[in-house]
Amino acid sequence: MIVCDGFVGNTTLKACEGTAQFVLDKLKAKLATSTIKGWLARLLFSDMLSEVKALNPDQYNGASLLGLRGIVIKSHGSADISALVNAIGEAVHEVKRQVPNQISDRLEAVLLERQY
């Protein structure tokens, strides 16, 4: 978790995404130069490839904007339909758990403890 303003958060996120995509693209390009390399990579690294697929950002699409009185889920501009469905699912989850109320109640309790 990173706690920061929107600009720093977005810049950090985009830098991490770009770096990961660059590395994956270079790896794919190298493996595409030879059928044997691609076949061996799939054979030797099949477990790792499934882990890489699990890191698909569309599965975790939707960042909660906290500190608001309602629920706002920010999604990628390039999100596809499955990513959008996951973001909506996150919003439904937060509504059911009453996340804004929980945050507000906890902050109020902390402030009262510290007498602010």
Buried (B, 14 or more C-beta within 10 A) or exposed (E): EEEEEEEEBEEEBEEEEEEEEEEEEEEEEEBEEEEEEBEEBEEEBEEEEEEEEEEEBBEEBBBBEEEEEEBBBBBBEEBEEEBBBBBBEBBEBBEEEEBBEEBEEEEEEEEEEEEE
